[in-house]
């Protein structure tokens, strides 16, 4: 069973989902909202518990043949899928902007990354280790598919993060059920529709649904692994649900990522890079910069130049070519962000407006880009993950102190250090607690490189060879030459 949405028309003519057959999935009565305009998007099918049961049964039926399909064939089919995504790239880009709100230019980058991930991940090789090899016996460790897997995908990168779970699951021989966020179901449904043109029935299925669908999946005895990307709060619930059935689980959760800017940087160059990285996708990225520690020697200059730089990044409708800041994706996130801004201002902290929302977009979920000038470490804007274009700048002078402040968080997803002195940068970065760390960069990702967090930011990794292993069970072979 694959629920499908049509998105092949030109921008503005994307159609809603196919009408369900009698006894099929119900139509979601809750209106989904275009976050830019506040106007309703098309209705979508709403999966029931019986739909999930049917999908699991189809995936179980498909698994034996798919897991025995030669790796060369699975790779070839994924190459066909990448070509199909390429063919539908522009319709996916338009649909992504319509449902998620990110500007077309950033939506295009996401879709292109998804195509690259689809082409690259299948080229990776799972390790096969010969532990012992004697005339009497051979002992080999290898990795085998788990079975029916579930993918729970968030609303900030609904294309890349769906593909980033589908592709490694399939190339390692699993079948997969994909649950998109109820806020952004359209692109995932299109990915499922396209997958149905390439893979055997039951191998890839996409089910749209409400908040109850995720718990149904984690509780379902026929689903043997869950890969979840989302908040740490929900991640704990997913892990609890998976524990009851001893499911395999990968959790990619929230972050409150620190960037440490040393006093020797080229301020102009650092401002331009950090100004883009920190505010991509209106800062709705788990591993983008959330806390910016700037050395006191350059703090004032850096702050003023960053404000000026960000003010030149246009806020508006993502369908307009120049737009950099779109809306936050949904009302819930909008309310959280406005509450955080109100609390920041009520605490008497200095906020610096770095952008204005056009008056004609007052019905959209727009948060004006805002910098917070050297707030206390204990303030909410420092301790919480805003997931909106709200960035605290903090002064530092002592290296040991700033390392301790950067590490003083339950989150440990990613971090970066910016300096001309690579020896110093390496000394600092080696002491940071995070799953990914960069020097003079931030938010670099690649399909062949593992990605995951420490502490409350997650468990396990996605992508790379280590990510492939997460879609497998280890199996040890004992091969004796004689009885």
C-alpha positions as CSV (number, residue, x, y, z in Angstrom):
1,X,0.0,0.0,0.0
2,X,1.4,3.3,-1.0
3,X,-0.6,6.5,-0.5
4,X,0.2,8.9,-3.3
5,X,0.1,12.7,-4.0
6,X,0.2,14.2,-7.4
7,X,2.8,17.0,-7.8
8,X,3.7,17.1,-11.5
9,X,2.0,20.3,-12.5
10,X,3.7,23.7,-12.7
11,X,4.0,25.8,-9.6
12,X,0.6,26.7,-8.2
13,X,-1.1,23.7,-9.9
14,X,0.0,20.9,-7.7
15,X,-3.0,18.7,-6.9
16,X,-4.1,17.0,-3.7
17,X,-3.8,13.3,-3.0
18,X,-5.6,10.7,-5.0
19,X,-9.1,10.0,-3.7
20,X,-9.3,6.9,-1.5
21,X,-11.1,3.9,-2.6
22,X,-14.0,2.5,-0.6
23,X,-12.5,1.1,2.6
24,X,-9.3,2.9,2.0
25,X,-7.6,5.6,4.1
26,X,-9.8,8.4,5.3
27,X,-9.3,12.0,4.4
28,X,-7.7,14.1,7.1
29,X,-10.4,16.6,8.3
30,X,-7.8,18.9,9.8
31,X,-6.6,21.6,7.4
32,X,-2.9,21.6,6.6
33,X,-1.6,25.1,6.2
34,X,0.8,26.8,3.8
35,X,3.1,28.4,6.3
36,X,3.9,31.4,4.1
37,X,0.3,32.5,3.4
38,X,-1.7,30.9,6.2
39,X,-4.0,29.4,3.6
40,X,-5.0,25.8,3.5
41,X,-3.1,23.2,1.6
42,X,-4.9,20.2,0.0
43,X,-6.3,17.4,2.3
44,X,-4.3,14.2,2.6
45,X,-5.2,10.6,3.4
46,X,-5.2,9.7,7.1
47,X,-4.0,6.2,7.8
48,X,-5.8,4.0,10.3
49,X,-4.5,1.2,12.5
50,X,-5.9,-1.3,10.0
51,X,-4.0,0.5,7.2
52,X,-0.8,0.1,9.2
53,X,-1.5,-3.5,9.8
54,X,-2.0,-4.1,6.1
55,X,1.2,-2.2,5.2
56,X,3.2,-4.2,7.7
57,X,1.8,-7.4,6.2
58,X,2.7,-6.3,2.7
59,X,6.3,-5.4,3.9
60,X,6.7,-8.8,5.6
61,X,5.5,-10.5,2.5
62,X,8.0,-8.6,0.3
63,X,11.0,-9.0,2.6
64,X,12.1,-12.6,1.8
65,X,12.4,-12.0,-1.9
66,X,13.8,-8.4,-1.5
67,X,16.5,-9.5,1.0
68,X,17.6,-12.3,-1.3
69,X,17.7,-9.9,-4.3
70,X,21.4,-9.6,-5.4
71,X,23.1,-6.4,-4.1
72,X,23.9,-5.5,-7.7
73,X,20.2,-5.5,-8.6
74,X,19.2,-3.5,-5.5
75,X,21.8,-0.9,-6.4
76,X,20.6,-0.8,-10.0
77,X,17.0,-0.2,-8.8
78,X,18.2,2.6,-6.5
79,X,20.0,4.2,-9.4
80,X,16.7,4.1,-11.4
81,X,15.0,5.7,-8.4
82,X,17.6,8.5,-8.4
83,X,17.0,9.1,-12.1
84,X,13.2,9.3,-11.4
85,X,13.8,11.8,-8.6
86,X,15.9,13.9,-11.0
87,X,13.1,13.8,-13.6
88,X,10.6,15.1,-11.0
89,X,13.0,17.5,-9.3
90,X,11.3,20.7,-10.1
91,X,7.8,19.5,-9.0
92,X,9.3,18.2,-5.7
93,X,11.0,21.6,-5.2
94,X,7.8,23.5,-5.7
95,X,5.9,21.1,-3.5
96,X,8.5,21.4,-0.8
97,X,8.3,25.2,-0.7
98,X,4.5,25.0,-0.6
99,X,4.3,22.6,2.4
100,X,7.5,23.5,4.3
101,X,7.9,27.2,3.5
102,X,11.6,27.2,2.8
103,X,12.6,29.4,-0.2
104,X,12.8,27.7,-3.6
105,X,16.6,28.1,-3.7
106,X,17.0,26.2,-0.4
107,X,14.3,23.6,-1.4
108,X,16.2,22.9,-4.6
109,X,19.4,22.3,-2.6
110,X,17.5,19.8,-0.4
111,X,16.1,17.9,-3.3
112,X,19.5,17.8,-5.1
113,X,21.1,16.5,-1.9
114,X,18.4,13.8,-1.7
115,X,19.3,12.7,-5.3
116,X,23.0,12.7,-4.4
117,X,22.3,10.6,-1.3
118,X,20.3,8.2,-3.4
119,X,23.2,7.7,-5.8
120,X,26.0,7.6,-3.3
121,X,24.8,5.6,-0.3
122,X,24.4,2.4,-2.4
123,X,28.0,2.6,-3.4
124,X,29.2,2.1,0.2
125,X,30.3,-1.4,1.2
126,X,29.2,-3.2,4.4
127,X,32.3,-4.6,6.1
128,X,32.8,-8.4,6.1
129,X,35.5,-9.3,8.7
130,X,37.4,-12.6,8.7
131,X,38.2,-13.1,12.4
132,X,39.9,-16.4,12.0
133,X,41.0,-18.4,9.0
134,X,42.8,-21.7,9.6
135,X,42.8,-25.1,7.9
136,X,40.2,-26.3,10.4
137,X,37.8,-23.4,10.5
138,X,36.9,-19.9,9.3
139,X,35.1,-17.4,11.4
140,X,33.4,-14.4,9.7
141,X,31.4,-11.5,10.9
142,X,29.0,-10.0,8.4
143,X,25.8,-7.9,8.4
144,X,22.4,-9.1,7.4
145,X,19.1,-7.2,7.0
146,X,16.8,-6.7,10.0
147,X,13.4,-7.1,8.2
148,X,10.5,-4.6,8.2
149,X,11.7,-1.2,9.3
150,X,9.9,2.1,10.1
151,X,11.1,5.6,9.4
152,X,9.6,8.6,11.2
153,X,10.6,11.8,9.4
154,X,10.4,15.4,10.6
155,X,9.0,18.5,8.9
156,X,12.2,20.6,8.5
157,X,13.9,18.4,5.8
158,X,11.1,16.1,4.7
159,X,12.7,15.1,1.4
160,X,16.3,14.6,2.4
161,X,15.6,12.9,5.7
162,X,13.0,10.5,4.1
163,X,15.4,9.5,1.3
164,X,18.2,9.3,3.9
165,X,16.3,6.5,5.6
166,X,14.7,4.8,2.5
167,X,18.0,4.3,0.6
168,X,20.2,2.7,3.3
169,X,17.2,0.5,4.4
170,X,16.7,-0.8,0.9
171,X,20.3,-1.3,-0.1
172,X,20.9,-3.4,3.0
173,X,17.9,-5.6,2.1
174,X,15.2,-4.3,4.3
175,X,11.6,-3.2,3.5
176,X,10.5,0.1,4.9
177,X,7.4,2.0,6.0
178,X,7.8,5.8,6.0
179,X,5.7,8.1,8.2
180,X,6.1,11.8,7.3
181,X,5.3,14.6,9.8
182,X,1.6,15.4,9.7
183,X,2.7,19.0,9.0
184,X,4.6,18.0,5.8
185,X,3.2,14.8,4.2
186,X,3.1,15.8,0.5
187,X,6.7,15.3,-0.6
188,X,7.0,12.0,1.2
189,X,3.8,10.7,-0.4
190,X,5.3,11.7,-3.8
191,X,8.5,9.8,-2.9
192,X,6.3,6.8,-2.2
193,X,4.4,7.2,-5.5
194,X,7.7,7.3,-7.4
195,X,9.1,4.4,-5.5
196,X,6.1,2.2,-6.5
197,X,7.3,2.7,-10.1
198,X,10.7,1.2,-9.3
199,X,10.6,-1.3,-6.5
200,X,8.5,-4.5,-6.0
201,X,5.2,-4.1,-4.1
202,X,5.6,-3.8,-0.3
203,X,9.3,-2.8,-0.4
204,X,8.6,1.0,0.1
205,X,5.4,2.3,1.6
206,X,4.5,5.8,2.8
207,X,1.6,6.3,5.3
208,X,0.4,9.8,6.2
209,X,-1.3,10.1,9.5
210,X,-1.8,12.0,12.7
211,X,0.2,12.0,15.9
212,X,-1.1,8.5,16.8
213,X,0.6,6.8,13.8
214,X,4.1,7.1,15.3
215,X,3.1,5.3,18.6
216,X,1.3,2.7,16.6
217,X,4.5,2.0,14.6
218,X,6.7,1.8,17.6
219,X,4.3,-0.6,19.3
220,X,3.7,-2.8,16.2
221,X,5.3,-6.3,16.6
222,X,5.8,-6.6,12.9
223,X,8.2,-3.6,12.7
224,X,11.6,-4.6,13.9
225,X,13.5,-1.3,13.7
226,X,12.6,2.4,14.0
227,X,14.7,5.2,12.7
228,X,13.4,8.5,14.2
229,X,14.5,12.1,13.5
230,X,12.8,14.7,15.7
231,X,12.8,16.3,19.1
232,X,14.6,14.8,22.2
233,X,11.2,14.8,24.0
234,X,9.6,12.7,21.4
235,X,12.7,10.6,20.9
236,X,12.5,9.5,24.6
237,X,8.9,8.3,23.9
238,X,10.0,6.5,20.7
239,X,12.8,4.7,22.6
240,X,10.3,3.7,25.4
241,X,7.9,2.3,22.8
242,X,10.7,0.4,21.0
243,X,12.0,-1.0,24.2
244,X,8.8,-2.8,24.9
245,X,9.2,-4.9,21.7
246,X,13.1,-4.9,21.8
247,X,13.1,-3.1,18.5
248,X,16.3,-1.8,17.0
249,X,16.3,2.0,17.2
250,X,18.2,4.9,15.8
251,X,17.5,8.4,17.2
252,X,18.6,11.6,15.6
253,X,17.4,14.3,18.0
254,X,17.7,18.0,18.9
255,X,20.7,20.1,19.3
256,X,21.8,23.3,20.9
257,X,25.0,23.6,18.9
258,X,27.8,25.9,20.0
259,X,30.1,27.8,17.7
260,X,33.3,29.3,19.2
261,X,34.8,32.2,17.3
262,X,38.4,33.1,18.3
263,X,39.7,36.6,18.4
264,X,42.1,36.0,15.4
265,X,39.5,35.4,12.7
266,X,38.9,37.5,9.6
267,X,35.7,39.1,11.0
268,X,34.2,39.9,7.6
269,X,34.8,36.4,6.2
270,X,33.5,34.7,9.4
271,X,30.4,36.9,9.5
272,X,29.4,36.0,5.9
273,X,29.8,32.3,6.5
274,X,28.2,32.2,10.0
275,X,25.4,34.5,8.9
276,X,24.3,32.1,6.3
277,X,24.9,28.9,8.2
278,X,23.1,30.0,11.4
279,X,19.9,31.1,9.5
280,X,19.4,28.6,6.7
281,X,15.9,27.2,6.7
282,X,15.0,30.0,9.2
283,X,17.2,28.2,11.7
284,X,15.0,25.1,11.7
285,X,17.9,22.7,11.5
286,X,18.9,20.5,14.4
287,X,22.7,20.9,13.7
288,X,22.9,24.5,12.8
289,X,24.5,27.1,15.2
290,X,22.3,27.9,18.2
291,X,24.8,29.5,20.5
292,X,27.5,31.8,19.1
293,X,30.4,32.4,21.5
294,X,32.6,35.4,20.2
295,X,35.9,36.4,21.7
296,X,35.5,39.6,23.7
297,X,38.3,41.3,21.7
298,X,36.2,41.3,18.5
299,X,32.7,40.9,20.0
300,X,31.3,44.4,19.3
301,X,32.6,44.5,15.7
302,X,31.4,41.0,15.0
303,X,28.0,41.6,16.4
304,X,27.4,44.8,14.5
305,X,28.6,43.4,11.2
306,X,26.5,40.2,11.7
307,X,23.4,42.3,12.3
308,X,24.1,44.4,9.2
309,X,24.8,41.2,7.1
310,X,21.6,39.4,8.2
311,X,19.5,42.6,7.6
312,X,20.4,42.3,3.9
313,X,19.0,38.7,3.7
314,X,15.4,39.2,2.5
315,X,12.4,37.9,4.4
316,X,9.4,36.8,2.4
317,X,7.5,34.4,0.2
318,X,9.8,31.5,-0.7
319,X,8.6,31.5,-4.3
320,X,10.3,34.9,-4.8
321,X,13.8,34.4,-6.2
322,X,15.6,36.7,-3.7
323,X,14.0,35.4,-0.5
324,X,16.4,33.9,2.1
325,X,14.1,33.8,5.2
326,X,10.8,31.9,4.8
327,X,8.4,31.3,7.7
328,X,8.8,28.7,10.4
329,X,6.9,25.7,9.4
330,X,3.8,25.5,11.6
331,X,1.7,27.3,14.2
332,X,3.1,25.2,17.1
333,X,6.7,26.2,16.3
334,X,5.6,29.8,15.7
335,X,4.0,29.9,19.1
336,X,7.1,28.4,20.8
337,X,9.3,31.0,19.1
338,X,7.1,34.0,19.9
339,X,6.9,32.8,23.5
340,X,10.7,32.6,23.7
341,X,11.1,36.1,22.2
342,X,8.6,37.5,24.6
343,X,10.4,35.9,27.6
344,X,13.7,37.2,26.3
345,X,12.4,40.7,26.1
346,X,10.6,40.5,29.4
347,X,13.9,39.5,31.1
348,X,15.3,42.8,29.9
349,X,17.7,41.3,27.4
350,X,18.8,43.3,24.4
351,X,17.5,42.1,21.2
352,X,18.7,43.3,17.8
353,X,16.2,43.1,14.9
354,X,18.0,41.7,11.9
355,X,15.1,41.6,9.4
356,X,11.5,42.6,8.9
357,X,8.5,40.6,7.8
358,X,6.6,42.2,4.8
359,X,3.2,43.6,5.8
360,X,1.4,41.5,3.3
361,X,2.5,38.2,4.9
362,X,1.1,38.9,8.3
363,X,-1.0,35.6,8.1
364,X,2.1,33.5,7.6
365,X,4.3,32.0,10.4
366,X,7.1,34.5,10.1
367,X,9.5,35.2,12.9
368,X,11.7,38.2,12.3
369,X,15.4,37.3,12.4
370,X,16.7,38.4,15.8
371,X,20.1,38.5,17.6
372,X,20.3,38.5,21.4
373,X,23.2,40.6,22.7
374,X,25.3,38.7,25.3
375,X,22.5,37.2,27.4
376,X,23.3,35.3,30.7
377,X,24.3,31.7,30.2
378,X,21.3,30.6,32.3
379,X,18.7,32.5,30.1
380,X,16.1,30.5,28.2
381,X,17.4,31.8,24.8
382,X,20.8,30.1,25.6
383,X,19.6,27.0,27.2
384,X,16.7,26.1,24.8
385,X,16.8,25.1,21.2
386,X,14.8,28.0,19.5
387,X,14.3,26.2,16.1
388,X,13.6,29.6,14.7
389,X,15.8,32.6,13.6
390,X,16.7,33.7,17.1
391,X,20.5,33.6,17.8
392,X,22.2,34.5,21.1
393,X,25.7,36.0,20.9
394,X,27.9,35.5,24.0
395,X,31.3,36.9,25.0
396,X,34.2,34.8,26.0
397,X,37.8,35.4,27.0
398,X,39.1,32.3,28.7
399,X,39.6,29.1,26.6
400,X,38.8,26.6,29.4
401,X,35.8,28.6,30.4
402,X,34.2,28.7,26.9
403,X,34.8,25.0,26.4
404,X,33.0,24.3,29.7
405,X,30.1,26.6,28.7
406,X,29.8,25.0,25.2
407,X,29.7,21.5,26.8
408,X,27.3,22.5,29.6
409,X,24.2,21.3,27.7
410,X,22.1,18.1,27.7
411,X,22.4,18.3,23.9
412,X,25.6,17.3,22.1
413,X,24.8,17.1,18.4
414,X,27.4,19.3,16.8
415,X,29.8,22.2,17.4
416,X,32.5,24.3,15.6
417,X,35.6,26.4,16.2
418,X,36.6,29.3,14.1
419,X,40.2,30.4,14.1
420,X,43.2,31.1,11.9
421,X,45.4,29.2,14.3
422,X,44.6,25.5,13.4
423,X,46.6,24.2,16.3
424,X,44.5,26.2,18.8
425,X,41.3,25.3,16.9
426,X,42.2,21.6,17.1
427,X,43.0,21.8,20.8
428,X,39.6,23.3,21.5
429,X,37.6,21.1,19.2
430,X,39.2,18.0,20.7
431,X,37.6,18.9,24.0
432,X,34.0,19.6,22.7
433,X,31.3,17.0,23.4
434,X,29.4,16.6,20.1
435,X,28.7,14.0,17.4
436,X,30.1,16.2,14.6
437,X,32.7,18.9,15.1
438,X,34.1,21.3,12.5
439,X,36.9,23.8,12.2
440,X,36.1,27.0,10.2
441,X,32.9,25.5,9.0
442,X,29.6,24.2,10.4
443,X,26.8,22.0,9.0
444,X,28.9,20.1,6.5
445,X,27.3,16.8,5.8
446,X,27.8,14.1,3.2
447,X,26.2,10.7,2.3
448,X,29.4,8.8,3.0
449,X,30.0,10.4,6.4
450,X,28.3,9.2,9.5
451,X,26.1,11.7,11.4
452,X,24.6,11.4,14.9
453,X,24.6,12.9,18.3
454,X,25.8,12.3,21.9
455,X,23.9,12.7,25.1
456,X,20.3,13.8,24.6
457,X,21.0,14.5,20.9
458,X,20.5,10.9,19.9
459,X,21.7,7.3,19.6
460,X,23.4,5.7,16.7
461,X,24.2,7.3,13.4
462,X,22.7,7.8,10.0
463,X,24.6,7.7,6.7
464,X,28.1,6.5,6.0
465,X,29.1,2.9,6.5
466,X,28.4,3.1,10.2
467,X,24.9,4.3,9.3
468,X,24.4,1.3,7.0
469,X,25.4,-1.0,9.8
470,X,22.5,0.4,11.8
471,X,20.1,-1.1,9.3
472,X,21.5,-4.6,9.9
473,X,22.0,-7.3,12.5
474,X,25.5,-8.6,13.1
475,X,25.9,-12.3,12.2
476,X,28.8,-14.5,13.0
477,X,29.6,-17.5,10.7
478,X,31.5,-20.5,12.1
479,X,32.6,-22.5,9.1
480,X,34.3,-25.8,10.0
481,X,36.0,-27.9,7.4
482,X,35.1,-31.3,9.0
483,X,32.5,-32.8,11.3
